Every structure is written in C-alpha cells, then in structure tokens.
Amino acid sequence: MMETIVEQRLSIFVEDPAGPWHVVAQHAIVGDPLPAIEGLGVYAQPNPHVQDAGRWMLRGIASNERYATRDEKTRLVAAQEGLGRPESTRAVLIPIRKNAQWWALTQDERRAIFEARSSHISTGLRYLPAVARKLYHCRDLSDTEPFDFLTWFEFAPEDEPHFDNLLAELRASAEWDYVGREVEIRLTRR
C-alpha cells in the first residue's frame, strides 16, 4: 500500500500487475525508455513482491534535502501535505538521471542552477498543497542504479492540469539541460 513509502527510507518501485497503481501512460522524455508495464507497486524491503520483481525494479532512499535553504525547507514543510490522501488517486513516477556535467559541478554550483537560475523550489511551492511529492535518491545506493532520482507525485484528478504546468515549467528551466535520461509514468489508484 502507498502508506509504506511515507514511513520507510528505502522504497522499491516494481512492476506488479496486481499492484495498487495502474499505469495509464509511460514514455521516455529524454533517453532510453523503461520496458512497458501495466501495474506498479511501491514497497519497502523485505516484501514478497520485491523478491519476484517483474520487468523492472527501481530503488531509492528518502534522504535529506540537499539544495534547500532553511527558509525554503520551512516553507515547503508548511505548505506540503502528505502522500496517501484519499482524494489523490493520480500519481506520476519520474525517474531521472543527470548527465556527467551535472555531477562534475560542485554542490554550490548545482544549487545555483537548481534554484537561482531554475527556481525549482519556488516553482514547486506554487503548486502546493495540490501536488504532493517525495524525492528518492538512487545514487546513495550505488553507482550502478539506472537513475539518480525517483520523484513520486500524487494529486487529485482535478489537479492534473496544475501538475502538467509544474512539469512544463521545470522542464523549460536551465536545470533540465543536465538531464540525460527521464521517463514519465502516469498512474491511477486501483
């Protein structure tokens, strides 16, 4: 169930035809796609579904906010509502891998691109609380993970246009010049 990812640091996103999320659309935005699936489960280890992973499995760790200042984090926490809200029957999983140029930058250089030039946090704040999100770091697990980040979004069906606007704004920013692979998976709760 979705509540698992709220409480756990390590989450596994895995093909699960009987999972709580039905895939309504899946496509690559940049780079290679993932094999198409029909259903998705989000689990913490250990879980029998993880042992019998389907066509693919993605892992990520909920970690600390890396690029947010104290003031930004305070505003995010105050505005964001949690995942698993009953009205949030739509979700989007967006796995992203940044390119080598991004990782060659220092932390302060990445922060400057992330917020000063791209307004990532400021943009996201405008869509809260309608669009809830949780970020998972994959690089913390190993360098062989296929993505650096997994971002999970949830919202009510009537807020999907707001989510689409959020994505369009972020994808038009300077930060997206550093995205080497991005897949978008749209889901509805069963």
N, C-alpha and C positions, 0 to 999 in steps of 0.2 A: 504494500500500500504506500501511497505517497508520503505518509507521515514518517516513514523510515528515513527519508533523506533530510528531514528537518532536524532530527536528533543526532545523526551519525556524521562523522567526519569523512569516512570513506564511503563513497557510493558507487554502485555498479549500474550502468545503463546497458541493458542487454535485450537482444531480440527475445520476445516472449509472446507468441501468438495469443496466449490466454491472459496476457498482462493487463493491467488496469488502463493502459493507454493504447488507443487505436491510431495508427498512422494514417493521416489523410493526405499528406503530401511530403515528399522527400526529394531534395535535389541539391546538387553542388552549386555553390555560388562562385567559389574560386577553387581550382584544383580538382583533384580526383573525388568522385562520389564515394559514398559507402554503399555496400550491397543493399538493395531494397528489402525492407521488412514490412510486415503488416501490423505487428503489435510490439509494445515496449514495456518492459518492467524496470523499475528503479529499486534497487535492493542494497542492503548493507551485507557485508560478509559476516559469517557464513550463511549461505542460503542455497537450498537445493536448485533453484533456478540458475544460479551462477555456475554451479557445477556442470549443468547441462546447457551451457551457452549455445545459442543458435548461430546465426550467420556472422554476428559480431558482438563484441562486448567492449564498452568504453569505461574506464575507471578514472575517478577524480577525487580529490580531497578538498573539503571545505577548509579554507585556510584564512589567515589574516588578510585584511585589506592592505594591499601593497602600495597603492598610489593615492589613497585618500588622506587628506589632512584631517586633523582632529575635528575642525569645524564641519568639514564635508561629511565625515562619518557620523557626527551627531545629527546632522540634518537628514542623512539617509536613514538612520535608525528611527528617527522621529516620524518620518513620512512613510516608510515601507511597512506594509502588512505582510504577515507570514504566508508561506505556501500552504496548500491544502484547504483553502477557503472553499466552502460548498459551492459558491457561485462560479468559481474559477474552473470551468470544465474544459478550457482550452489550454494547451501547453505548447511550447516550442523548445526543442533542444537544438542548440547551435554549438557544435564542436568547431574550434578554431585553432589553427597552427600559425604562429607568426614566423616570418622569414628570418634568415640568419642576420640580416642587417639590424632587425629589432633587438635581437639578443646580443649583438655586438655593442649596443648603446649602454651607457651607464644608467643606473636607477634614476638619477635626476634628469637625464636626457629623455628617458622613456616617460617620466612624469610630465615633462614639458610638452611632449607630443600628445600624451593621453588627455591632459586637462587644459593646459594653456592654449594649445593650438586646436585641439579637437573638442573640447568642452564635453568630454564623455560623462563625467559625473553630473555636471549642470544639465545636460540633456536628459539623462536618466531621471533626475529629480522632477522634471516637469511632467513625467508620466506616472509618478507615484501618487496614490497607492494603487491605482487601477492595474498596473502591470507589476507583479511581484517577480523577483528574480533571486537566483542563488548561483554563485560562481564557484566552480570546482577547478582546482589546479591539477594538471596531469604531470607536468614536469617534475613535481615533487616526488612522484612515484618512481620514474625512471626516464632516461633519455630516449627510450625505445617506444614510448607511448605515441600513438599516431597523431595526437593533438596536444596542444599546450593547455588549452582551457576548454571546459564544457560549461556553457551557460544555459540554465534552465529557467524558463519564463512561464508564468501562469497568469491567466486573466479570464474574465467572463466573456462570453461570445460578443456582447455589445461593445467590448473594449478592444476588439481585434483591429479596428481601424487606427486606434491610438498606438497599438503595438507596431503596426505597419509603418506609421510615421516615425516612431522611435528608431526602427531598423533603418529606414531611409536616411535619417539624419546621421546616424552613426556610420553607415556605410559611405556616406559622402565626405566624411572627415579625413584629415591627414593621417590619423591612426590606421585607417584601412589600407593605406599604401604599403603597410608592413604585413598584411595578411597574405600568407602563401597558400592556405587551404581553409575553406569554410564550407560547411554543409548545414543546410536548414531542414529540420524535421518537424513538421506540424502535426499535432496530435489532438485528439479529443478523448475525454474520460469516458470509459465504457459505463 
